[in-house]
Amino acid sequence: MPAPPIDAVEITVELGGTLILDQVCFTTGPGSIMGVVGPNGAGKSTLFNVITSLMPATSGRVLIHGKSISETRGLVAYVQQQERINWRLPMNVWDVAMLGRVRRIGWFRRPRPEDREAAESALRQVGMWERRKSLLGELSGGQRQRVSVARALAQGADILLLDEPFRGVDITSQVDLVSVLMELRRAGHTIVMSSHNINLLANYCDECLCLNCRVYDCGPPQQVLTPESLTVLYGPTGAVPSIDHSHLEEHIGHDH
């Protein structure tokens, strides 16, 4: 039986005497979407940083397809929150997609035909090929997210980590991005995304990881995203989001 795309075993992160993650364990399946839900400060971004080796864990380990992170560099791509990216850079959509090939090309070297083919394929997958000459500043929030996903695909990653991909994105752009993610899942990619949009996670994820320093629950969204479990996750005084399972379904097919 093949190893899971991501196998996180007792991931603990402590910074300055503060426990950020406490023995976090979970696995993902191939060709699946996992949602990560939790309040602000729950450790979601820290978890993504550990999986992509941007931050070391205090203890525990992460295996990618059964191998260490160092052996599988390039197979995991991290799409960070939009506000952490400088979208005013004088770059166009094609330039960003080609950034995904830097690890293979090397800096200051000319791209090969296969690099151009990978970038074109990635942009076509996310529906941004026709905008390849557009500057980043000319794009909507949803288009920027799709370009970020294209960069990850051009890299050759089969595991995508998306940190709050729907923040600041209007409903039309949400529909477009969800369509892209569903197609990627059907193509065999594994997607892990954090979001405060509980409705979207409830409707379009195969599993949800409920995280607040430690794992409170993990499983199908219908089982773990209940009012009772969310109250425990967010705390009795927290702002517990409500769930509407019809969210976006009038705009896009629900293919579970």
BAMARRO-209384 format. One line per field, with one value per atom (N, C-alpha, C): residue number from 1; residue in three letters; atom name; x, y, z. Coordinates in steps of 0.02 Angstrom, whole numbers, plus 50000, padded with zeros to 5 digits. Layout:
<nodes>
nr <- NUM|...
rest <- ALA|...
atom <- CA|...
px <- X|...
py <- Y|...
pz <- Z|...
</nodes>
This chain:
<nodes>
nr <- 1|1|1|2|2|2|3|3|3|4|4|4|5|5|5|6|6|6|7|7|7|8|8|8|9|9|9|10|10|10|11|11|11|12|12|12|13|13|13|14|14|14|15|15|15|16|16|16|17|17|17|18|18|18|19|19|19|20|20|20|21|21|21|22|22|22|23|23|23|24|24|24|25|25|25|26|26|26|27|27|27|28|28|28|29|29|29|30|30|30|31|31|31|32|32|32|33|33|33|34|34|34|35|35|35|36|36|36|37|37|37|38|38|38|39|39|39|40|40|40|41|41|41|42|42|42|43|43|43|44|44|44|45|45|45|46|46|46|47|47|47|48|48|48|49|49|49|50|50|50|51|51|51|52|52|52|53|53|53|54|54|54|55|55|55|56|56|56|57|57|57|58|58|58|59|59|59|60|60|60|61|61|61|62|62|62|63|63|63|64|64|64|65|65|65|66|66|66|67|67|67|68|68|68|69|69|69|70|70|70|71|71|71|72|72|72|73|73|73|74|74|74|75|75|75|76|76|76|77|77|77|78|78|78|79|79|79|80|80|80|81|81|81|82|82|82|83|83|83|84|84|84|85|85|85|86|86|86|87|87|87|88|88|88|89|89|89|90|90|90|91|91|91|92|92|92|93|93|93|94|94|94|95|95|95|96|96|96|97|97|97|98|98|98|99|99|99|100|100|100|101|101|101|102|102|102|103|103|103|104|104|104|105|105|105|106|106|106|107|107|107|108|108|108|109|109|109|110|110|110|111|111|111|112|112|112|113|113|113|114|114|114|115|115|115|116|116|116|117|117|117|118|118|118|119|119|119|120|120|120|121|121|121|122|122|122|123|123|123|124|124|124|125|125|125|126|126|126|127|127|127|128|128|128|129|129|129|130|130|130|131|131|131|132|132|132|133|133|133|134|134|134|135|135|135|136|136|136|137|137|137|138|138|138|139|139|139|140|140|140|141|141|141|142|142|142|143|143|143|144|144|144|145|145|145|146|146|146|147|147|147|148|148|148|149|149|149|150|150|150|151|151|151|152|152|152|153|153|153|154|154|154|155|155|155|156|156|156|157|157|157|158|158|158|159|159|159|160|160|160|161|161|161|162|162|162|163|163|163|164|164|164|165|165|165|166|166|166|167|167|167|168|168|168|169|169|169|170|170|170|171|171|171|172|172|172|173|173|173|174|174|174|175|175|175|176|176|176|177|177|177|178|178|178|179|179|179|180|180|180|181|181|181|182|182|182|183|183|183|184|184|184|185|185|185|186|186|186|187|187|187|188|188|188|189|189|189|190|190|190|191|191|191|192|192|192|193|193|193|194|194|194|195|195|195|196|196|196|197|197|197|198|198|198|199|199|199|200|200|200|201|201|201|202|202|202|203|203|203|204|204|204|205|205|205|206|206|206|207|207|207|208|208|208|209|209|209|210|210|210|211|211|211|212|212|212|213|213|213|214|214|214|215|215|215|216|216|216|217|217|217|218|218|218|219|219|219|220|220|220|221|221|221|222|222|222|223|223|223|224|224|224|225|225|225|226|226|226|227|227|227|228|228|228|229|229|229|230|230|230|231|231|231|232|232|232|233|233|233|234|234|234|235|235|235|236|236|236|237|237|237|238|238|238|239|239|239|240|240|240|241|241|241|242|242|242|243|243|243|244|244|244|245|245|245|246|246|246|247|247|247|248|248|248|249|249|249|250|250|250|251|251|251|252|252|252|253|253|253|254|254|254|255|255|255|256|256|256
rest <- MET|MET|MET|PRO|PRO|PRO|ALA|ALA|ALA|PRO|PRO|PRO|PRO|PRO|PRO|ILE|ILE|ILE|ASP|ASP|ASP|ALA|ALA|ALA|VAL|VAL|VAL|GLU|GLU|GLU|ILE|ILE|ILE|THR|THR|THR|VAL|VAL|VAL|GLU|GLU|GLU|LEU|LEU|LEU|GLY|GLY|GLY|GLY|GLY|GLY|THR|THR|THR|LEU|LEU|LEU|ILE|ILE|ILE|LEU|LEU|LEU|ASP|ASP|ASP|GLN|GLN|GLN|VAL|VAL|VAL|CYS|CYS|CYS|PHE|PHE|PHE|THR|THR|THR|THR|THR|THR|GLY|GLY|GLY|PRO|PRO|PRO|GLY|GLY|GLY|SER|SER|SER|ILE|ILE|ILE|MET|MET|MET|GLY|GLY|GLY|VAL|VAL|VAL|VAL|VAL|VAL|GLY|GLY|GLY|PRO|PRO|PRO|ASN|ASN|ASN|GLY|GLY|GLY|ALA|ALA|ALA|GLY|GLY|GLY|LYS|LYS|LYS|SER|SER|SER|THR|THR|THR|LEU|LEU|LEU|PHE|PHE|PHE|ASN|ASN|ASN|VAL|VAL|VAL|ILE|ILE|ILE|THR|THR|THR|SER|SER|SER|LEU|LEU|LEU|MET|MET|MET|PRO|PRO|PRO|ALA|ALA|ALA|THR|THR|THR|SER|SER|SER|GLY|GLY|GLY|ARG|ARG|ARG|VAL|VAL|VAL|LEU|LEU|LEU|ILE|ILE|ILE|HIS|HIS|HIS|GLY|GLY|GLY|LYS|LYS|LYS|SER|SER|SER|ILE|ILE|ILE|SER|SER|SER|GLU|GLU|GLU|THR|THR|THR|ARG|ARG|ARG|GLY|GLY|GLY|LEU|LEU|LEU|VAL|VAL|VAL|ALA|ALA|ALA|TYR|TYR|TYR|VAL|VAL|VAL|GLN|GLN|GLN|GLN|GLN|GLN|GLN|GLN|GLN|GLU|GLU|GLU|ARG|ARG|ARG|ILE|ILE|ILE|ASN|ASN|ASN|TRP|TRP|TRP|ARG|ARG|ARG|LEU|LEU|LEU|PRO|PRO|PRO|MET|MET|MET|ASN|ASN|ASN|VAL|VAL|VAL|TRP|TRP|TRP|ASP|ASP|ASP|VAL|VAL|VAL|ALA|ALA|ALA|MET|MET|MET|LEU|LEU|LEU|GLY|GLY|GLY|ARG|ARG|ARG|VAL|VAL|VAL|ARG|ARG|ARG|ARG|ARG|ARG|ILE|ILE|ILE|GLY|GLY|GLY|TRP|TRP|TRP|PHE|PHE|PHE|ARG|ARG|ARG|ARG|ARG|ARG|PRO|PRO|PRO|ARG|ARG|ARG|PRO|PRO|PRO|GLU|GLU|GLU|ASP|ASP|ASP|ARG|ARG|ARG|GLU|GLU|GLU|ALA|ALA|ALA|ALA|ALA|ALA|GLU|GLU|GLU|SER|SER|SER|ALA|ALA|ALA|LEU|LEU|LEU|ARG|ARG|ARG|GLN|GLN|GLN|VAL|VAL|VAL|GLY|GLY|GLY|MET|MET|MET|TRP|TRP|TRP|GLU|GLU|GLU|ARG|ARG|ARG|ARG|ARG|ARG|LYS|LYS|LYS|SER|SER|SER|LEU|LEU|LEU|LEU|LEU|LEU|GLY|GLY|GLY|GLU|GLU|GLU|LEU|LEU|LEU|SER|SER|SER|GLY|GLY|GLY|GLY|GLY|GLY|GLN|GLN|GLN|ARG|ARG|ARG|GLN|GLN|GLN|ARG|ARG|ARG|VAL|VAL|VAL|SER|SER|SER|VAL|VAL|VAL|ALA|ALA|ALA|ARG|ARG|ARG|ALA|ALA|ALA|LEU|LEU|LEU|ALA|ALA|ALA|GLN|GLN|GLN|GLY|GLY|GLY|ALA|ALA|ALA|ASP|ASP|ASP|ILE|ILE|ILE|LEU|LEU|LEU|LEU|LEU|LEU|LEU|LEU|LEU|ASP|ASP|ASP|GLU|GLU|GLU|PRO|PRO|PRO|PHE|PHE|PHE|ARG|ARG|ARG|GLY|GLY|GLY|VAL|VAL|VAL|ASP|ASP|ASP|ILE|ILE|ILE|THR|THR|THR|SER|SER|SER|GLN|GLN|GLN|VAL|VAL|VAL|ASP|ASP|ASP|LEU|LEU|LEU|VAL|VAL|VAL|SER|SER|SER|VAL|VAL|VAL|LEU|LEU|LEU|MET|MET|MET|GLU|GLU|GLU|LEU|LEU|LEU|ARG|ARG|ARG|ARG|ARG|ARG|ALA|ALA|ALA|GLY|GLY|GLY|HIS|HIS|HIS|THR|THR|THR|ILE|ILE|ILE|VAL|VAL|VAL|MET|MET|MET|SER|SER|SER|SER|SER|SER|HIS|HIS|HIS|ASN|ASN|ASN|ILE|ILE|ILE|ASN|ASN|ASN|LEU|LEU|LEU|LEU|LEU|LEU|ALA|ALA|ALA|ASN|ASN|ASN|TYR|TYR|TYR|CYS|CYS|CYS|ASP|ASP|ASP|GLU|GLU|GLU|CYS|CYS|CYS|LEU|LEU|LEU|CYS|CYS|CYS|LEU|LEU|LEU|ASN|ASN|ASN|CYS|CYS|CYS|ARG|ARG|ARG|VAL|VAL|VAL|TYR|TYR|TYR|ASP|ASP|ASP|CYS|CYS|CYS|GLY|GLY|GLY|PRO|PRO|PRO|PRO|PRO|PRO|GLN|GLN|GLN|GLN|GLN|GLN|VAL|VAL|VAL|LEU|LEU|LEU|THR|THR|THR|PRO|PRO|PRO|GLU|GLU|GLU|SER|SER|SER|LEU|LEU|LEU|THR|THR|THR|VAL|VAL|VAL|LEU|LEU|LEU|TYR|TYR|TYR|GLY|GLY|GLY|PRO|PRO|PRO|THR|THR|THR|GLY|GLY|GLY|ALA|ALA|ALA|VAL|VAL|VAL|PRO|PRO|PRO|SER|SER|SER|ILE|ILE|ILE|ASP|ASP|ASP|HIS|HIS|HIS|SER|SER|SER|HIS|HIS|HIS|LEU|LEU|LEU|GLU|GLU|GLU|GLU|GLU|GLU|HIS|HIS|HIS|ILE|ILE|ILE|GLY|GLY|GLY|HIS|HIS|HIS|ASP|ASP|ASP|HIS|HIS|HIS
atom <- N|CA|C|N|CA|C|N|CA|C|N|CA|C|N|CA|C|N|CA|C|N|CA|C|N|CA|C|N|CA|C|N|CA|C|N|CA|C|N|CA|C|N|CA|C|N|CA|C|N|CA|C|N|CA|C|N|CA|C|N|CA|C|N|CA|C|N|CA|C|N|CA|C|N|CA|C|N|CA|C|N|CA|C|N|CA|C|N|CA|C|N|CA|C|N|CA|C|N|CA|C|N|CA|C|N|CA|C|N|CA|C|N|CA|C|N|CA|C|N|CA|C|N|CA|C|N|CA|C|N|CA|C|N|CA|C|N|CA|C|N|CA|C|N|CA|C|N|CA|C|N|CA|C|N|CA|C|N|CA|C|N|CA|C|N|CA|C|N|CA|C|N|CA|C|N|CA|C|N|CA|C|N|CA|C|N|CA|C|N|CA|C|N|CA|C|N|CA|C|N|CA|C|N|CA|C|N|CA|C|N|CA|C|N|CA|C|N|CA|C|N|CA|C|N|CA|C|N|CA|C|N|CA|C|N|CA|C|N|CA|C|N|CA|C|N|CA|C|N|CA|C|N|CA|C|N|CA|C|N|CA|C|N|CA|C|N|CA|C|N|CA|C|N|CA|C|N|CA|C|N|CA|C|N|CA|C|N|CA|C|N|CA|C|N|CA|C|N|CA|C|N|CA|C|N|CA|C|N|CA|C|N|CA|C|N|CA|C|N|CA|C|N|CA|C|N|CA|C|N|CA|C|N|CA|C|N|CA|C|N|CA|C|N|CA|C|N|CA|C|N|CA|C|N|CA|C|N|CA|C|N|CA|C|N|CA|C|N|CA|C|N|CA|C|N|CA|C|N|CA|C|N|CA|C|N|CA|C|N|CA|C|N|CA|C|N|CA|C|N|CA|C|N|CA|C|N|CA|C|N|CA|C|N|CA|C|N|CA|C|N|CA|C|N|CA|C|N|CA|C|N|CA|C|N|CA|C|N|CA|C|N|CA|C|N|CA|C|N|CA|C|N|CA|C|N|CA|C|N|CA|C|N|CA|C|N|CA|C|N|CA|C|N|CA|C|N|CA|C|N|CA|C|N|CA|C|N|CA|C|N|CA|C|N|CA|C|N|CA|C|N|CA|C|N|CA|C|N|CA|C|N|CA|C|N|CA|C|N|CA|C|N|CA|C|N|CA|C|N|CA|C|N|CA|C|N|CA|C|N|CA|C|N|CA|C|N|CA|C|N|CA|C|N|CA|C|N|CA|C|N|CA|C|N|CA|C|N|CA|C|N|CA|C|N|CA|C|N|CA|C|N|CA|C|N|CA|C|N|CA|C|N|CA|C|N|CA|C|N|CA|C|N|CA|C|N|CA|C|N|CA|C|N|CA|C|N|CA|C|N|CA|C|N|CA|C|N|CA|C|N|CA|C|N|CA|C|N|CA|C|N|CA|C|N|CA|C|N|CA|C|N|CA|C|N|CA|C|N|CA|C|N|CA|C|N|CA|C|N|CA|C|N|CA|C|N|CA|C|N|CA|C|N|CA|C|N|CA|C|N|CA|C|N|CA|C|N|CA|C|N|CA|C|N|CA|C|N|CA|C|N|CA|C|N|CA|C|N|CA|C|N|CA|C|N|CA|C|N|CA|C|N|CA|C|N|CA|C|N|CA|C|N|CA|C|N|CA|C|N|CA|C|N|CA|C|N|CA|C|N|CA|C|N|CA|C|N|CA|C|N|CA|C|N|CA|C|N|CA|C|N|CA|C|N|CA|C|N|CA|C|N|CA|C|N|CA|C|N|CA|C|N|CA|C|N|CA|C|N|CA|C|N|CA|C|N|CA|C|N|CA|C|N|CA|C|N|CA|C|N|CA|C|N|CA|C|N|CA|C|N|CA|C|N|CA|C|N|CA|C|N|CA|C|N|CA|C|N|CA|C|N|CA|C|N|CA|C|N|CA|C|N|CA|C|N|CA|C|N|CA|C|N|CA|C|N|CA|C|N|CA|C|N|CA|C
px <- 50043|50000|50045|50033|50077|50072|50128|50129|50085|50056|50013|50055|50024|50061|50092|50054|50080|50065|50116|50108|50143|50104|50131|50126|50182|50184|50208|50163|50177|50219|50196|50231|50220|50275|50274|50320|50294|50333|50327|50384|50385|50432|50407|50444|50445|50504|50510|50471|50467|50431|50356|50332|50261|50249|50202|50186|50140|50163|50124|50086|50120|50089|50106|50058|50067|50050|50102|50096|50041|50046|49997|50010|49958|49963|49905|49921|49869|49901|49860|49883|49833|49858|49814|49813|49759|49754|49771|49792|49806|49742|49747|49689|49633|49651|49602|49614|49562|49567|49554|49603|49594|49590|49540|49534|49562|49595|49621|49583|49548|49506|49526|49523|49539|49541|49539|49539|49606|49609|49672|49722|49784|49835|49833|49795|49789|49850|49894|49954|49950|49900|49890|49950|49969|50026|50090|50098|50157|50161|50104|50103|50125|50101|50121|50196|50222|50294|50335|50311|50347|50346|50287|50280|50326|50336|50378|50449|50467|50534|50557|50509|50527|50540|50515|50525|50537|50587|50598|50548|50529|50487|50532|50505|50542|50550|50498|50501|50448|50452|50406|50437|50399|50425|50368|50386|50340|50369|50331|50351|50308|50341|50307|50314|50259|50259|50308|50309|50351|50423|50443|50513|50519|50579|50591|50580|50569|50559|50619|50679|50739|50746|50714|50718|50665|50617|50559|50549|50602|50596|50569|50522|50491|50424|50411|50346|50292|50311|50263|50272|50217|50218|50173|50195|50160|50135|50069|50038|50019|50057|50047|49989|49971|49918|49937|49887|49899|49935|49918|49948|50023|50048|50119|50159|50126|50159|50156|50211|50214|50188|50125|50093|50109|50147|50165|50230|50259|50320|50304|50350|50339|50348|50304|50307|50239|50240|50177|50162|50105|50081|50131|50157|50206|50268|50293|50352|50342|50282|50269|50267|50234|50232|50302|50345|50413|50454|50434|50469|50465|50412|50407|50459|50494|50545|50616|50623|50690|50732|50701|50739|50769|50734|50757|50805|50791|50831|50895|50888|50943|50936|50963|50959|51001|50975|51011|51026|50990|50997|50934|50942|50886|50841|50775|50730|50734|50726|50727|50656|50648|50581|50534|50561|50519|50496|50536|50516|50459|50464|50410|50346|50353|50295|50262|50302|50274|50237|50265|50233|50167|50169|50108|50054|50073|50025|49993|50035|50009|49960|49976|49932|49867|49871|49809|49766|49797|49760|49720|49746|49711|49672|49669|49630|49659|49726|49758|49805|49801|49846|49833|49770|49753|49775|49790|49813|49887|49924|49995|50037|50016|50054|50031|49980|49953|50000|50008|50047|50008|50044|50012|49963|49981|49939|49873|49866|49804|49755|49775|49735|49691|49635|49592|49622|49595|49620|49616|49560|49553|49601|49613|49661|49732|49749|49815|49824|49771|49776|49786|49752|49760|49831|49859|49928|49976|49963|50005|50001|49941|49934|49971|49969|50005|50079|50107|50178|50194|50149|50160|50157|50111|50105|50164|50188|50247|50308|50309|50364|50366|50309|50305|50277|50250|50223|50159|50151|50087|50050|50080|50048|50048|49989|49983|49957|49992|49970|49946|49884|49855|49834|49864|49850|49800|49738|49684|49677|49666|49662|49601|49549|49488|49480|49530|49526|49528|49480|49478|49459|49429|49411|49335|49309|49236|49207|49141|49107|49122|49125|49139|49209|49257|49326|49330|49291|49289|49267|49215|49189|49244|49279|49332|49388|49408|49462|49441|49379|49354|49355|49334|49334|49404|49453|49523|49545|49529|49551|49518|49454|49420|49450|49469|49501|49569|49606|49671|49664|49612|49600|49584|49543|49526|49588|49637|49699|49748|49730|49773|49813|49806|49843|49812|49854|49832|49835|49780|49775|49758|49796|49782|49774|49716|49705|49673|49699|49669|49620|49567|49518|49472|49451|49399|49330|49328|49265|49241|49207|49186|49137|49094|49046|49081|49133|49168|49202|49236|49269|49219|49161|49110|49085|49082|49053|49102|49166|49212|49274|49280|49338|49319|49367|49356|49362|49410|49421|49436|49424|49442|49481|49534|49576|49559|49533|49515|49575|49605|49669|49666|49688|49701|49757|49818|49879|49885|49832|49830|49772|49769|49714|49655|49599|49538|49497|49500|49464|49489|49479|49497|49453|49422|49379|49335|49285|49240|49207|49199|49172|49103|49062|48995|48998|49054|49060|49095|49144|49185|49166|49132|49113|49041|49031|48964|48965|48907|48905|48939|48930|48959|49036|49063|49135|49167|49134|49162|49162|49112|49111|49171|49186|49244|49308|49312|49372|49385|49334|49342|49335|49312|49304|49236|49211|49143|49133|49187|49181|49204|49224|49248|49192|49208|49159|49154|49104|49096|49060|49091|49058|49001|48950|48894|48908|48870|48881|48818|48827|48773|48797|48771|48796|48775|48736|48718|48765|48816|48861|48894|48886|48916|48884|48841|48817|48773|48744|48705|48751|48816|48863|48906|48919|48967|48943|48952|48930|48968|48934|48963|48977|49039|49055|49076|49058|49074|49030
py <- 49941|50000|50062|50110|50169|50212|50244|50288|50350|50379|50438|50497|50543|50603|50641|50651|50684|50641|50627|50590|50630|50666|50707|50668|50661|50619|50661|50675|50709|50772|50816|50879|50927|50945|50992|51051|51112|51172|51217|51234|51279|51337|51398|51458|51504|51519|51564|51542|51477|51451|51444|51463|51457|51397|51356|51297|51318|51311|51330|51270|51213|51151|51096|51056|51006|50936|50900|50830|50822|50861|50859|50799|50759|50700|50700|50685|50675|50646|50617|50593|50617|50624|50642|50586|50583|50534|50565|50525|50551|50575|50628|50653|50674|50712|50733|50805|50834|50902|50898|50922|50926|50999|51016|51083|51085|51141|51151|51210|51198|51249|51260|51323|51340|51415|51440|51512|51543|51609|51644|51623|51612|51590|51517|51478|51406|51367|51398|51363|51337|51360|51334|51352|51416|51437|51404|51397|51363|51291|51257|51189|51186|51232|51233|51247|51291|51307|51245|51205|51144|51094|51085|51037|51055|51120|51142|51156|51138|51145|51218|51265|51335|51347|51302|51307|51236|51228|51161|51147|51086|51065|51053|51067|51052|50977|50941|50867|50842|50778|50748|50745|50721|50715|50719|50740|50741|50700|50653|50613|50632|50640|50654|50592|50560|50497|50447|50447|50400|50419|50477|50499|50564|50579|50641|50701|50759|50820|50836|50824|50840|50798|50738|50694|50710|50752|50763|50837|50876|50947|50957|51003|51017|50983|50930|50896|50931|50975|51013|51087|51121|51192|51229|51286|51326|51390|51398|51460|51501|51553|51592|51640|51670|51720|51779|51807|51859|51920|51937|51998|51989|51929|51916|51918|51932|51934|52005|52028|52095|52093|52110|52107|52169|52216|52276|52266|52208|52195|52200|52228|52235|52169|52122|52056|52042|52001|51979|51907|51883|51816|51762|51769|51720|51718|51776|51779|51739|51747|51713|51638|51616|51543|51516|51553|51530|51527|51565|51561|51490|51454|51386|51340|51362|51320|51337|51387|51410|51354|51311|51257|51210|51202|51157|51192|51257|51294|51320|51347|51383|51457|51499|51571|51593|51642|51676|51628|51573|51529|51532|51521|51524|51463|51473|51416|51371|51307|51257|51249|51217|51206|51171|51123|51088|51133|51184|51232|51275|51298|51338|51297|51234|51190|51181|51173|51164|51226|51285|51348|51358|51343|51350|51302|51240|51191|51212|51239|51261|51319|51367|51424|51402|51355|51330|51293|51256|51219|51265|51324|51370|51424|51418|51464|51534|51539|51605|51612|51565|51569|51632|51650|51709|51774|51771|51832|51829|51789|51778|51841|51889|51951|52006|51993|52044|52054|52116|52131|52110|52093|52070|52122|52186|52238|52245|52214|52218|52161|52116|52057|52067|52031|52029|51982|51983|51939|51866|51846|51776|51756|51802|51788|51781|51822|51817|51749|51726|51660|51605|51611|51560|51561|51621|51626|51594|51605|51574|51497|51471|51399|51376|51415|51397|51392|51438|51435|51369|51349|51286|51226|51228|51172|51170|51228|51229|51200|51207|51179|51103|51073|51000|50970|51013|50988|50950|50896|50861|50870|50907|50925|51001|51030|51102|51121|51167|51195|51267|51281|51347|51378|51435|51469|51525|51515|51564|51588|51541|51561|51602|51603|51638|51705|51723|51787|51845|51890|51948|51934|51875|51854|51855|51887|51892|51824|51820|51756|51727|51770|51745|51714|51748|51722|51659|51654|51593|51534|51546|51493|51470|51518|51501|51461|51483|51449|51379|51372|51306|51259|51285|51243|51218|51262|51242|51188|51198|51149|51082|51082|51018|50981|51018|50987|50957|50994|50970|50906|50905|50845|50785|50797|50743|50719|50764|50746|50710|50703|50666|50707|50773|50815|50811|50819|50823|50897|50922|50992|50997|51038|51053|51129|51152|51224|51244|51299|51327|51381|51390|51442|51454|51517|51534|51526|51510|51500|51429|51420|51353|51323|51366|51341|51308|51340|51312|51247|51245|51184|51127|51144|51093|51061|51101|51076|51044|51063|51042|51005|50992|50955|50882|50838|50767|50755|50792|50787|50856|50866|50928|50912|50951|50946|51005|50990|51043|51054|51113|51127|51189|51183|51240|51220|51226|51202|51126|51091|51019|51001|50939|50916|50898|50932|50917|50862|50860|50809|50809|50754|50750|50697|50715|50668|50703|50668|50699|50761|50814|50877|50869|50825|50816|50789|50755|50726|50772|50812|50851|50925|50950|51021|51029|51008|51015|51075|51104|51160|51143|51082|51062|51060|51030|51024|51092|51136|51202|51245|51235|51271|51250|51186|51162|51190|51189|51212|51286|51327|51399|51425|51381|51402|51432|51428|51452|51526|51566|51638|51658|51610|51626|51638|51667|51679|51616|51575|51511|51521|51504|51514|51465|51487|51443|51407|51355|51314|51315|51328|51324|51277|51217|51167|51180|51233|51250|51301|51322|51375|51358|51403|51398|51344|51303|51247|51270|51330|51355|51379|51388|51412|51356|51304|51253|51185|51134|51067|51040|51004|50972|50899|50880|50814|50762|50768|50715|50654
pz <- 50000|50000|50000|49954|49951|50013|50029|50087|50074|50126|50117|50093|50056|50034|50092|50145|50205|50265|50305|50367|50422|50461|50515|50581|50615|50675|50734|50780|50843|50834|50789|50776|50835|50867|50922|50905|50915|50903|50965|50992|51051|51034|51043|51028|51088|51113|51170|51231|51241|51299|51287|51227|51211|51166|51184|51145|51088|51026|50967|50939|50934|50912|50962|50980|51032|51005|50984|50962|50908|50856|50802|50757|50747|50704|50653|50591|50540|50478|50435|50369|50317|50255|50200|50149|50111|50058|49991|49943|49876|49842|49803|49767|49814|49866|49916|49936|49966|49993|50068|50107|50179|50200|50238|50265|50336|50353|50420|50450|50503|50533|50606|50626|50695|50703|50764|50775|50758|50757|50746|50801|50781|50829|50845|50805|50819|50798|50756|50734|50662|50624|50556|50511|50511|50470|50493|50559|50585|50560|50559|50534|50461|50421|50350|50344|50386|50384|50401|50447|50465|50408|50377|50322|50264|50253|50197|50218|50279|50308|50313|50312|50325|50399|50441|50513|50541|50583|50612|50668|50674|50730|50791|50849|50911|50918|50900|50899|50852|50835|50787|50717|50670|50602|50551|50491|50435|50378|50353|50295|50235|50178|50115|50071|50057|50019|50051|50118|50154|50161|50135|50138|50177|50198|50235|50190|50222|50184|50140|50166|50128|50065|50064|50006|49954|49972|49927|49913|49915|49900|49830|49824|49760|49752|49792|49786|49826|49872|49912|49896|49881|49866|49915|49938|49988|49955|49953|49928|49989|50003|50064|50058|50115|50115|50070|50036|49987|50016|50079|50107|50122|50118|50130|50065|50009|49944|49917|49889|49860|49789|49780|49714|49672|49699|49661|49621|49626|49587|49512|49473|49400|49363|49378|49347|49315|49264|49235|49255|49234|49253|49231|49170|49145|49190|49211|49254|49318|49348|49411|49401|49347|49333|49323|49290|49279|49343|49394|49458|49487|49469|49492|49463|49411|49379|49402|49445|49465|49495|49536|49566|49514|49458|49406|49357|49343|49296|49327|49389|49420|49405|49448|49439|49380|49343|49288|49229|49225|49167|49124|49061|49015|49024|49024|49030|48968|48980|48926|48899|48842|48815|48865|48903|48951|49008|49024|49076|49051|48989|48960|48954|48935|48930|48998|49051|49118|49141|49127|49146|49107|49042|49002|49026|49038|49062|49128|49173|49239|49231|49189|49179|49146|49100|49069|49121|49166|49217|49261|49276|49321|49283|49216|49176|49170|49173|49169|49109|49061|49003|48962|48954|48914|48947|49012|49047|49061|49025|49041|49036|48995|48988|49035|49075|49121|49180|49201|49261|49323|49376|49437|49464|49459|49485|49449|49391|49352|49369|49413|49427|49488|49488|49547|49599|49659|49712|49694|49663|49643|49588|49541|49487|49515|49564|49595|49629|49661|49693|49642|49586|49534|49504|49498|49474|49524|49589|49640|49636|49624|49615|49553|49499|49438|49451|49490|49506|49541|49588|49624|49576|49529|49482|49435|49413|49369|49405|49470|49510|49506|49491|49488|49551|49595|49659|49649|49686|49686|49752|49798|49861|49867|49876|49881|49950|49982|50046|50034|50048|50036|50102|50118|50181|50169|50192|50184|50111|50064|49994|49976|50018|50001|50038|50076|50112|50062|50068|50024|49953|49941|49873|49866|49813|49805|49785|49785|49775|49706|49654|49587|49584|49616|49616|49659|49712|49752|49709|49669|49625|49577|49547|49500|49533|49593|49629|49651|49676|49695|49635|49577|49517|49501|49507|49494|49543|49607|49658|49648|49629|49617|49558|49506|49448|49467|49509|49530|49572|49614|49654|49608|49557|49511|49473|49464|49430|49476|49541|49587|49635|49633|49680|49750|49799|49869|49890|49918|49936|50010|50045|50115|50119|50141|50144|50210|50238|50297|50276|50314|50297|50356|50363|50411|50379|50315|50280|50293|50348|50369|50318|50289|50240|50181|50156|50099|50118|50175|50196|50206|50234|50247|50182|50129|50067|50019|50023|49970|49993|50057|50081|50094|50082|50098|50173|50204|50276|50303|50367|50401|50464|50474|50534|50578|50637|50685|50731|50725|50757|50801|50861|50905|50952|50928|50961|50956|50972|50964|50919|50897|50854|50898|50885|50922|50888|50822|50785|50713|50679|50608|50576|50521|50487|50436|50408|50360|50390|50351|50379|50410|50383|50411|50482|50499|50566|50615|50590|50637|50639|50588|50588|50612|50673|50703|50751|50766|50813|50880|50902|50966|50962|50909|50904|50891|50853|50840|50904|50947|51010|51054|51054|51091|51060|50994|50959|50969|50963|50968|51040|51085|51154|51166|51227|51242|51229|51231|51220|51151|51109|51042|50993|50936|50883|50842|50857|50824|50758|50701|50636|50627|50590|50574|50508|50496|50436|50393|50329|50280|50225|50224|50177|50105|50093|50024|49994|50032|50010|49943|49894|49828|49784|49811|49771|49713|49719|49663|49606|49621|49571|49542|49581|49558|49583|49542|49561|49620|49663|49721|49704|49696|49666|49715|49778|49825|49809
</nodes>
